[in-house]
């Protein structure tokens, strides 16, 4: 999940997690921890990030399962 959020941030044109967090009113260190897999993400934060990336939960988790399936092959 952490890698996917990093990919999504970069797709939005952000090279820095700090500027992304600032622009989307997320605590900078909390977002760093999410991208680095250092914390468990809350449902509230997950929903906020999905809105930022214009994704439904189904779309997001589908992306994760596709990536996991590819890595197992």
PyMOL Python script that loads the backbone (N, CA, C, O; Angstrom):
from pymol import cmd

cmd.read_pdbstr("""\
ATOM      1  N   UNK A   1       0.825  -1.180   0.000  1.00  0.00           N
ATOM      2  CA  UNK A   1       0.000   0.000   0.000  1.00  0.00           C
ATOM      3  C   UNK A   1       0.877   1.253   0.000  1.00  0.00           C
ATOM      4  O   UNK A   1       0.561   2.233  -0.674  1.00  0.00           O
ATOM      5  N   UNK A   2       1.957   1.221   0.742  1.00  0.00           N
ATOM      6  CA  UNK A   2       2.844   2.382   0.835  1.00  0.00           C
ATOM      7  C   UNK A   2       3.403   2.754  -0.531  1.00  0.00           C
ATOM      8  O   UNK A   2       3.430   3.929  -0.900  1.00  0.00           O
ATOM      9  N   UNK A   3       3.846   1.757  -1.275  1.00  0.00           N
ATOM     10  CA  UNK A   3       4.424   2.004  -2.600  1.00  0.00           C
ATOM     11  C   UNK A   3       3.370   2.591  -3.530  1.00  0.00           C
ATOM     12  O   UNK A   3       3.679   3.472  -4.332  1.00  0.00           O
ATOM     13  N   UNK A   4       2.147   2.122  -3.436  1.00  0.00           N
ATOM     14  CA  UNK A   4       1.074   2.621  -4.300  1.00  0.00           C
ATOM     15  C   UNK A   4       0.811   4.097  -4.028  1.00  0.00           C
ATOM     16  O   UNK A   4       0.598   4.864  -4.967  1.00  0.00           O
ATOM     17  N   UNK A   5       0.822   4.509  -2.766  1.00  0.00           N
ATOM     18  CA  UNK A   5       0.608   5.930  -2.477  1.00  0.00           C
ATOM     19  C   UNK A   5       1.753   6.780  -3.006  1.00  0.00           C
ATOM     20  O   UNK A   5       1.530   7.906  -3.453  1.00  0.00           O
ATOM     21  N   UNK A   6       2.958   6.266  -2.964  1.00  0.00           N
ATOM     22  CA  UNK A   6       4.095   6.992  -3.543  1.00  0.00           C
ATOM     23  C   UNK A   6       3.905   7.131  -5.049  1.00  0.00           C
ATOM     24  O   UNK A   6       4.116   8.210  -5.602  1.00  0.00           O
ATOM     25  N   UNK A   7       3.508   6.053  -5.714  1.00  0.00           N
ATOM     26  CA  UNK A   7       3.268   6.094  -7.163  1.00  0.00           C
ATOM     27  C   UNK A   7       2.167   7.093  -7.510  1.00  0.00           C
ATOM     28  O   UNK A   7       2.306   7.873  -8.453  1.00  0.00           O
ATOM     29  N   UNK A   8       1.086   7.070  -6.756  1.00  0.00           N
ATOM     30  CA  UNK A   8      -0.030   7.981  -7.021  1.00  0.00           C
ATOM     31  C   UNK A   8       0.387   9.435  -6.834  1.00  0.00           C
ATOM     32  O   UNK A   8       0.001  10.302  -7.618  1.00  0.00           O
ATOM     33  N   UNK A   9       1.172   9.700  -5.800  1.00  0.00           N
ATOM     34  CA  UNK A   9       1.656  11.065  -5.570  1.00  0.00           C
ATOM     35  C   UNK A   9       2.492  11.533  -6.748  1.00  0.00           C
ATOM     36  O   UNK A   9       2.319  12.650  -7.234  1.00  0.00           O
ATOM     37  N   UNK A  10       3.391  10.686  -7.205  1.00  0.00           N
ATOM     38  CA  UNK A  10       4.264  11.054  -8.321  1.00  0.00           C
ATOM     39  C   UNK A  10       3.471  11.246  -9.608  1.00  0.00           C
ATOM     40  O   UNK A  10       3.816  12.103 -10.420  1.00  0.00           O
ATOM     41  N   UNK A  11       2.412  10.461  -9.807  1.00  0.00           N
ATOM     42  CA  UNK A  11       1.549  10.633 -10.981  1.00  0.00           C
ATOM     43  C   UNK A  11       0.873  11.998 -10.972  1.00  0.00           C
ATOM     44  O   UNK A  11       0.575  12.558 -12.027  1.00  0.00           O
ATOM     45  N   UNK A  12       0.633  12.526  -9.783  1.00  0.00           N
ATOM     46  CA  UNK A  12       0.036  13.860  -9.666  1.00  0.00           C
ATOM     47  C   UNK A  12       1.071  14.958  -9.885  1.00  0.00           C
ATOM     48  O   UNK A  12       0.731  16.141  -9.869  1.00  0.00           O
ATOM     49  N   UNK A  13       2.326  14.577 -10.088  1.00  0.00           N
ATOM     50  CA  UNK A  13       3.369  15.552 -10.376  1.00  0.00           C
ATOM     51  C   UNK A  13       4.140  16.047  -9.167  1.00  0.00           C
ATOM     52  O   UNK A  13       4.915  16.998  -9.271  1.00  0.00           O
ATOM     53  N   UNK A  14       3.937  15.418  -8.031  1.00  0.00           N
ATOM     54  CA  UNK A  14       4.649  15.808  -6.812  1.00  0.00           C
ATOM     55  C   UNK A  14       5.912  14.967  -6.664  1.00  0.00           C
ATOM     56  O   UNK A  14       5.846  13.739  -6.606  1.00  0.00           O
ATOM     57  N   UNK A  15       7.050  15.629  -6.603  1.00  0.00           N
ATOM     58  CA  UNK A  15       8.293  14.900  -6.357  1.00  0.00           C
ATOM     59  C   UNK A  15       8.565  14.794  -4.862  1.00  0.00           C
ATOM     60  O   UNK A  15       9.335  13.938  -4.426  1.00  0.00           O
ATOM     61  N   UNK A  16       7.943  15.651  -4.088  1.00  0.00           N
ATOM     62  CA  UNK A  16       8.173  15.702  -2.647  1.00  0.00           C
ATOM     63  C   UNK A  16       6.913  15.306  -1.883  1.00  0.00           C
ATOM     64  O   UNK A  16       5.829  15.829  -2.140  1.00  0.00           O
ATOM     65  N   UNK A  17       7.068  14.386  -0.950  1.00  0.00           N
ATOM     66  CA  UNK A  17       5.929  14.028  -0.102  1.00  0.00           C
ATOM     67  C   UNK A  17       5.509  15.226   0.743  1.00  0.00           C
ATOM     68  O   UNK A  17       4.336  15.370   1.088  1.00  0.00           O
ATOM     69  N   UNK A  18       6.477  16.087   1.076  1.00  0.00           N
ATOM     70  CA  UNK A  18       6.182  17.240   1.927  1.00  0.00           C
ATOM     71  C   UNK A  18       5.228  18.213   1.250  1.00  0.00           C
ATOM     72  O   UNK A  18       4.267  18.670   1.868  1.00  0.00           O
ATOM     73  N   UNK A  19       5.483  18.533  -0.012  1.00  0.00           N
ATOM     74  CA  UNK A  19       4.605  19.477  -0.705  1.00  0.00           C
ATOM     75  C   UNK A  19       3.231  18.856  -0.947  1.00  0.00           C
ATOM     76  O   UNK A  19       2.217  19.552  -0.889  1.00  0.00           O
ATOM     77  N   UNK A  20       3.193  17.551  -1.217  1.00  0.00           N
ATOM     78  CA  UNK A  20       1.909  16.870  -1.383  1.00  0.00           C
ATOM     79  C   UNK A  20       1.106  16.948  -0.083  1.00  0.00           C
ATOM     80  O   UNK A  20      -0.074  17.299  -0.093  1.00  0.00           O
ATOM     81  N   UNK A  21       1.748  16.623   1.019  1.00  0.00           N
ATOM     82  CA  UNK A  21       1.075  16.652   2.319  1.00  0.00           C
ATOM     83  C   UNK A  21       0.587  18.062   2.639  1.00  0.00           C
ATOM     84  O   UNK A  21      -0.538  18.237   3.108  1.00  0.00           O
ATOM     85  N   UNK A  22       1.414  19.057   2.390  1.00  0.00           N
ATOM     86  CA  UNK A  22       1.032  20.441   2.664  1.00  0.00           C
ATOM     87  C   UNK A  22      -0.169  20.850   1.816  1.00  0.00           C
ATOM     88  O   UNK A  22      -1.140  21.398   2.337  1.00  0.00           O
ATOM     89  N   UNK A  23      -0.107  20.587   0.520  1.00  0.00           N
ATOM     90  CA  UNK A  23      -1.184  20.992  -0.392  1.00  0.00           C
ATOM     91  C   UNK A  23      -2.510  20.314  -0.081  1.00  0.00           C
ATOM     92  O   UNK A  23      -3.570  20.861  -0.387  1.00  0.00           O
ATOM     93  N   UNK A  24      -2.465  19.129   0.523  1.00  0.00           N
ATOM     94  CA  UNK A  24      -3.690  18.378   0.794  1.00  0.00           C
ATOM     95  C   UNK A  24      -4.018  18.317   2.289  1.00  0.00           C
ATOM     96  O   UNK A  24      -4.806  17.486   2.740  1.00  0.00           O
ATOM     97  N   UNK A  25      -3.390  19.221   3.035  1.00  0.00           N
ATOM     98  CA  UNK A  25      -3.675  19.392   4.466  1.00  0.00           C
ATOM     99  C   UNK A  25      -3.551  18.084   5.256  1.00  0.00           C
ATOM    100  O   UNK A  25      -4.409  17.735   6.067  1.00  0.00           O
ATOM    101  N   UNK A  26      -2.454  17.383   4.989  1.00  0.00           N
ATOM    102  CA  UNK A  26      -2.135  16.169   5.739  1.00  0.00           C
ATOM    103  C   UNK A  26      -0.913  16.448   6.601  1.00  0.00           C
ATOM    104  O   UNK A  26       0.001  17.143   6.156  1.00  0.00           O
ATOM    105  N   UNK A  27      -0.873  15.931   7.810  1.00  0.00           N
ATOM    106  CA  UNK A  27       0.341  16.102   8.612  1.00  0.00           C
ATOM    107  C   UNK A  27       1.537  15.490   7.878  1.00  0.00           C
ATOM    108  O   UNK A  27       1.495  14.332   7.463  1.00  0.00           O
ATOM    109  N   UNK A  28       2.584  16.269   7.726  1.00  0.00           N
ATOM    110  CA  UNK A  28       3.749  15.875   6.936  1.00  0.00           C
ATOM    111  C   UNK A  28       4.351  14.551   7.410  1.00  0.00           C
ATOM    112  O   UNK A  28       4.584  13.654   6.600  1.00  0.00           O
ATOM    113  N   UNK A  29       4.599  14.424   8.692  1.00  0.00           N
ATOM    114  CA  UNK A  29       5.221  13.196   9.207  1.00  0.00           C
ATOM    115  C   UNK A  29       4.280  11.995   9.098  1.00  0.00           C
ATOM    116  O   UNK A  29       4.722  10.875   8.840  1.00  0.00           O
ATOM    117  N   UNK A  30       3.000  12.231   9.294  1.00  0.00           N
ATOM    118  CA  UNK A  30       2.042  11.135   9.148  1.00  0.00           C
ATOM    119  C   UNK A  30       2.071  10.622   7.711  1.00  0.00           C
ATOM    120  O   UNK A  30       2.074   9.412   7.483  1.00  0.00           O
ATOM    121  N   UNK A  31       2.094  11.536   6.746  1.00  0.00           N
ATOM    122  CA  UNK A  31       2.114  11.103   5.352  1.00  0.00           C
ATOM    123  C   UNK A  31       3.429  10.388   5.020  1.00  0.00           C
ATOM    124  O   UNK A  31       3.429   9.404   4.280  1.00  0.00           O
ATOM    125  N   UNK A  32       4.537  10.874   5.561  1.00  0.00           N
ATOM    126  CA  UNK A  32       5.826  10.205   5.348  1.00  0.00           C
ATOM    127  C   UNK A  32       5.756   8.770   5.865  1.00  0.00           C
ATOM    128  O   UNK A  32       6.217   7.839   5.204  1.00  0.00           O
ATOM    129  N   UNK A  33       5.177   8.602   7.051  1.00  0.00           N
ATOM    130  CA  UNK A  33       5.061   7.262   7.637  1.00  0.00           C
ATOM    131  C   UNK A  33       4.188   6.348   6.771  1.00  0.00           C
ATOM    132  O   UNK A  33       4.477   5.159   6.632  1.00  0.00           O
ATOM    133  N   UNK A  34       3.127   6.903   6.194  1.00  0.00           N
ATOM    134  CA  UNK A  34       2.250   6.115   5.321  1.00  0.00           C
ATOM    135  C   UNK A  34       3.025   5.646   4.098  1.00  0.00           C
ATOM    136  O   UNK A  34       2.991   4.465   3.753  1.00  0.00           O
ATOM    137  N   UNK A  35       3.725   6.569   3.442  1.00  0.00           N
ATOM    138  CA  UNK A  35       4.473   6.220   2.229  1.00  0.00           C
ATOM    139  C   UNK A  35       5.626   5.253   2.505  1.00  0.00           C
ATOM    140  O   UNK A  35       6.053   4.522   1.611  1.00  0.00           O
ATOM    141  N   UNK A  36       6.116   5.250   3.711  1.00  0.00           N
ATOM    142  CA  UNK A  36       7.242   4.379   4.053  1.00  0.00           C
ATOM    143  C   UNK A  36       6.826   3.129   4.821  1.00  0.00           C
ATOM    144  O   UNK A  36       7.676   2.367   5.281  1.00  0.00           O
ATOM    145  N   UNK A  37       5.525   2.921   4.958  1.00  0.00           N
ATOM    146  CA  UNK A  37       5.028   1.728   5.627  1.00  0.00           C
ATOM    147  C   UNK A  37       5.359   1.674   7.104  1.00  0.00           C
ATOM    148  O   UNK A  37       5.477   0.589   7.674  1.00  0.00           O
ATOM    149  N   UNK A  38       5.509   2.835   7.732  1.00  0.00           N
ATOM    150  CA  UNK A  38       5.905   2.900   9.143  1.00  0.00           C
ATOM    151  C   UNK A  38       4.714   3.050  10.086  1.00  0.00           C
ATOM    152  O   UNK A  38       4.893   3.129  11.302  1.00  0.00           O
ATOM    153  N   UNK A  39       3.506   3.090   9.538  1.00  0.00           N
ATOM    154  CA  UNK A  39       2.322   3.258  10.370  1.00  0.00           C
ATOM    155  C   UNK A  39       1.146   2.547   9.729  1.00  0.00           C
ATOM    156  O   UNK A  39       1.139   2.289   8.526  1.00  0.00           O
ATOM    157  N   UNK A  40       0.175   2.241  10.529  1.00  0.00           N
ATOM    158  CA  UNK A  40      -1.081   1.720  10.005  1.00  0.00           C
ATOM    159  C   UNK A  40      -1.951   2.914   9.643  1.00  0.00           C
ATOM    160  O   UNK A  40      -2.115   3.836  10.443  1.00  0.00           O
ATOM    161  N   UNK A  41      -2.499   2.896   8.457  1.00  0.00           N
ATOM    162  CA  UNK A  41      -3.322   4.005   7.999  1.00  0.00           C
ATOM    163  C   UNK A  41      -4.722   3.862   8.590  1.00  0.00           C
ATOM    164  O   UNK A  41      -5.268   2.760   8.648  1.00  0.00           O
ATOM    165  N   UNK A  42      -5.293   4.968   9.023  1.00  0.00           N
ATOM    166  CA  UNK A  42      -6.656   4.932   9.545  1.00  0.00           C
ATOM    167  C   UNK A  42      -7.633   4.979   8.375  1.00  0.00           C
ATOM    168  O   UNK A  42      -7.281   5.399   7.273  1.00  0.00           O
ATOM    169  N   UNK A  43      -8.844   4.548   8.627  1.00  0.00           N
ATOM    170  CA  UNK A  43      -9.878   4.584   7.597  1.00  0.00           C
ATOM    171  C   UNK A  43     -10.134   6.029   7.162  1.00  0.00           C
ATOM    172  O   UNK A  43     -10.336   6.299   5.978  1.00  0.00           O
ATOM    173  N   UNK A  44     -10.125   6.940   8.111  1.00  0.00           N
ATOM    174  CA  UNK A  44     -10.351   8.358   7.809  1.00  0.00           C
ATOM    175  C   UNK A  44      -9.276   8.884   6.852  1.00  0.00           C
ATOM    176  O   UNK A  44      -9.593   9.563   5.875  1.00  0.00           O
ATOM    177  N   UNK A  45      -8.021   8.574   7.129  1.00  0.00           N
ATOM    178  CA  UNK A  45      -6.923   9.034   6.270  1.00  0.00           C
ATOM    179  C   UNK A  45      -6.978   8.346   4.918  1.00  0.00           C
ATOM    180  O   UNK A  45      -6.745   8.985   3.893  1.00  0.00           O
ATOM    181  N   UNK A  46      -7.279   7.064   4.896  1.00  0.00           N
ATOM    182  CA  UNK A  46      -7.401   6.343   3.634  1.00  0.00           C
ATOM    183  C   UNK A  46      -8.476   6.986   2.761  1.00  0.00           C
ATOM    184  O   UNK A  46      -8.260   7.211   1.570  1.00  0.00           O
ATOM    185  N   UNK A  47      -9.621   7.278   3.346  1.00  0.00           N
ATOM    186  CA  UNK A  47     -10.709   7.909   2.584  1.00  0.00           C
ATOM    187  C   UNK A  47     -10.286   9.271   2.049  1.00  0.00           C
ATOM    188  O   UNK A  47     -10.598   9.615   0.910  1.00  0.00           O
ATOM    189  N   UNK A  48      -9.586  10.039   2.858  1.00  0.00           N
ATOM    190  CA  UNK A  48      -9.121  11.355   2.418  1.00  0.00           C
ATOM    191  C   UNK A  48      -8.160  11.221   1.237  1.00  0.00           C
ATOM    192  O   UNK A  48      -8.260  11.974   0.268  1.00  0.00           O
ATOM    193  N   UNK A  49      -7.243  10.279   1.310  1.00  0.00           N
ATOM    194  CA  UNK A  49      -6.293  10.070   0.218  1.00  0.00           C
ATOM    195  C   UNK A  49      -6.986   9.569  -1.045  1.00  0.00           C
ATOM    196  O   UNK A  49      -6.602   9.944  -2.153  1.00  0.00           O
ATOM    197  N   UNK A  50      -7.988   8.740  -0.889  1.00  0.00           N
ATOM    198  CA  UNK A  50      -8.720   8.262  -2.061  1.00  0.00           C
ATOM    199  C   UNK A  50      -9.454   9.406  -2.750  1.00  0.00           C
ATOM    200  O   UNK A  50      -9.524   9.444  -3.978  1.00  0.00           O
ATOM    201  N   UNK A  51      -9.999  10.333  -1.978  1.00  0.00           N
ATOM    202  CA  UNK A  51     -10.648  11.516  -2.562  1.00  0.00           C
ATOM    203  C   UNK A  51      -9.618  12.352  -3.311  1.00  0.00           C
ATOM    204  O   UNK A  51      -9.874  12.794  -4.431  1.00  0.00           O
ATOM    205  N   UNK A  52      -8.459  12.571  -2.704  1.00  0.00           N
ATOM    206  CA  UNK A  52      -7.386  13.348  -3.340  1.00  0.00           C
ATOM    207  C   UNK A  52      -7.013  12.732  -4.685  1.00  0.00           C
ATOM    208  O   UNK A  52      -6.783  13.448  -5.659  1.00  0.00           O
ATOM    209  N   UNK A  53      -6.955  11.412  -4.734  1.00  0.00           N
ATOM    210  CA  UNK A  53      -6.545  10.717  -5.955  1.00  0.00           C
ATOM    211  C   UNK A  53      -7.730  10.338  -6.845  1.00  0.00           C
ATOM    212  O   UNK A  53      -7.565   9.669  -7.865  1.00  0.00           O
ATOM    213  N   UNK A  54      -8.931  10.777  -6.443  1.00  0.00           N
ATOM    214  CA  UNK A  54     -10.143  10.529  -7.226  1.00  0.00           C
ATOM    215  C   UNK A  54     -10.343   9.030  -7.500  1.00  0.00           C
ATOM    216  O   UNK A  54     -10.609   8.614  -8.627  1.00  0.00           O
ATOM    217  N   UNK A  55     -10.207   8.248  -6.441  1.00  0.00           N
ATOM    218  CA  UNK A  55     -10.365   6.799  -6.543  1.00  0.00           C
ATOM    219  C   UNK A  55     -11.436   6.315  -5.577  1.00  0.00           C
ATOM    220  O   UNK A  55     -11.614   6.877  -4.496  1.00  0.00           O
ATOM    221  N   UNK A  56     -12.142   5.275  -5.974  1.00  0.00           N
ATOM    222  CA  UNK A  56     -13.045   4.606  -5.045  1.00  0.00           C
ATOM    223  C   UNK A  56     -12.222   3.555  -4.292  1.00  0.00           C
ATOM    224  O   UNK A  56     -11.145   3.169  -4.747  1.00  0.00           O
ATOM    225  N   UNK A  57     -12.716   3.099  -3.159  1.00  0.00           N
ATOM    226  CA  UNK A  57     -12.001   2.022  -2.466  1.00  0.00           C
ATOM    227  C   UNK A  57     -11.830   0.788  -3.365  1.00  0.00           C
ATOM    228  O   UNK A  57     -10.785   0.137  -3.341  1.00  0.00           O
ATOM    229  N   UNK A  58     -12.856   0.477  -4.150  1.00  0.00           N
ATOM    230  CA  UNK A  58     -12.780  -0.677  -5.045  1.00  0.00           C
ATOM    231  C   UNK A  58     -11.649  -0.518  -6.055  1.00  0.00           C
ATOM    232  O   UNK A  58     -10.894  -1.460  -6.296  1.00  0.00           O
ATOM    233  N   UNK A  59     -11.531   0.676  -6.649  1.00  0.00           N
ATOM    234  CA  UNK A  59     -10.468   0.921  -7.626  1.00  0.00           C
ATOM    235  C   UNK A  59      -9.089   0.795  -6.982  1.00  0.00           C
ATOM    236  O   UNK A  59      -8.179   0.182  -7.541  1.00  0.00           O
ATOM    237  N   UNK A  60      -8.955   1.386  -5.801  1.00  0.00           N
ATOM    238  CA  UNK A  60      -7.668   1.361  -5.120  1.00  0.00           C
ATOM    239  C   UNK A  60      -7.248  -0.066  -4.771  1.00  0.00           C
ATOM    240  O   UNK A  60      -6.123  -0.475  -5.059  1.00  0.00           O
ATOM    241  N   UNK A  61      -8.152  -0.818  -4.153  1.00  0.00           N
ATOM    242  CA  UNK A  61      -7.793  -2.176  -3.743  1.00  0.00           C
ATOM    243  C   UNK A  61      -7.636  -3.107  -4.945  1.00  0.00           C
ATOM    244  O   UNK A  61      -6.894  -4.087  -4.881  1.00  0.00           O
ATOM    245  N   UNK A  62      -8.325  -2.803  -6.030  1.00  0.00           N
ATOM    246  CA  UNK A  62      -8.128  -3.563  -7.260  1.00  0.00           C
ATOM    247  C   UNK A  62      -6.709  -3.349  -7.788  1.00  0.00           C
ATOM    248  O   UNK A  62      -6.064  -4.294  -8.242  1.00  0.00           O
ATOM    249  N   UNK A  63      -6.225  -2.107  -7.728  1.00  0.00           N
ATOM    250  CA  UNK A  63      -4.844  -1.814  -8.142  1.00  0.00           C
ATOM    251  C   UNK A  63      -3.854  -2.609  -7.295  1.00  0.00           C
ATOM    252  O   UNK A  63      -2.882  -3.158  -7.813  1.00  0.00           O
ATOM    253  N   UNK A  64      -4.108  -2.664  -6.004  1.00  0.00           N
ATOM    254  CA  UNK A  64      -3.208  -3.395  -5.106  1.00  0.00           C
ATOM    255  C   UNK A  64      -3.214  -4.884  -5.413  1.00  0.00           C
ATOM    256  O   UNK A  64      -2.160  -5.519  -5.435  1.00  0.00           O
ATOM    257  N   UNK A  65      -4.388  -5.440  -5.649  1.00  0.00           N
ATOM    258  CA  UNK A  65      -4.449  -6.882  -5.898  1.00  0.00           C
ATOM    259  C   UNK A  65      -3.829  -7.236  -7.244  1.00  0.00           C
ATOM    260  O   UNK A  65      -3.236  -8.306  -7.379  1.00  0.00           O
ATOM    261  N   UNK A  66      -3.951  -6.361  -8.246  1.00  0.00           N
ATOM    262  CA  UNK A  66      -3.310  -6.615  -9.542  1.00  0.00           C
ATOM    263  C   UNK A  66      -1.800  -6.612  -9.396  1.00  0.00           C
ATOM    264  O   UNK A  66      -1.115  -7.456  -9.975  1.00  0.00           O
ATOM    265  N   UNK A  67      -1.276  -5.667  -8.625  1.00  0.00           N
ATOM    266  CA  UNK A  67       0.168  -5.584  -8.424  1.00  0.00           C
ATOM    267  C   UNK A  67       0.664  -6.817  -7.673  1.00  0.00           C
ATOM    268  O   UNK A  67       1.715  -7.369  -7.999  1.00  0.00           O
ATOM    269  N   UNK A  68      -0.094  -7.244  -6.672  1.00  0.00           N
ATOM    270  CA  UNK A  68       0.296  -8.417  -5.889  1.00  0.00           C
ATOM    271  C   UNK A  68       0.294  -9.666  -6.764  1.00  0.00           C
ATOM    272  O   UNK A  68       1.185 -10.506  -6.642  1.00  0.00           O
ATOM    273  N   UNK A  69      -0.690  -9.797  -7.638  1.00  0.00           N
ATOM    274  CA  UNK A  69      -0.775 -10.943  -8.531  1.00  0.00           C
ATOM    275  C   UNK A  69       0.428 -10.973  -9.469  1.00  0.00           C
ATOM    276  O   UNK A  69       0.997 -12.039  -9.707  1.00  0.00           O
ATOM    277  N   UNK A  70       0.824  -9.817 -10.005  1.00  0.00           N
ATOM    278  CA  UNK A  70       1.981  -9.742 -10.900  1.00  0.00           C
ATOM    279  C   UNK A  70       3.262 -10.141 -10.178  1.00  0.00           C
ATOM    280  O   UNK A  70       4.109 -10.826 -10.754  1.00  0.00           O
ATOM    281  N   UNK A  71       3.412  -9.722  -8.927  1.00  0.00           N
ATOM    282  CA  UNK A  71       4.646 -10.017  -8.196  1.00  0.00           C
ATOM    283  C   UNK A  71       4.755 -11.496  -7.824  1.00  0.00           C
ATOM    284  O   UNK A  71       5.857 -11.985  -7.577  1.00  0.00           O
ATOM    285  N   UNK A  72       3.659 -12.197  -7.782  1.00  0.00           N
ATOM    286  CA  UNK A  72       3.672 -13.628  -7.444  1.00  0.00           C
ATOM    287  C   UNK A  72       4.046 -14.496  -8.632  1.00  0.00           C
ATOM    288  O   UNK A  72       4.437 -15.650  -8.452  1.00  0.00           O
ATOM    289  N   UNK A  73       3.934 -13.964  -9.842  1.00  0.00           N
ATOM    290  CA  UNK A  73       4.228 -14.760 -11.047  1.00  0.00           C
ATOM    291  C   UNK A  73       5.696 -14.900 -11.276  1.00  0.00           C
ATOM    292  O   UNK A  73       6.113 -15.537 -12.243  1.00  0.00           O
TER     293      UNK A  73
END
""", "prot")
cmd.dss("prot")
cmd.show_as("cartoon", "prot")
cmd.util.cbc("prot")
cmd.orient("prot")
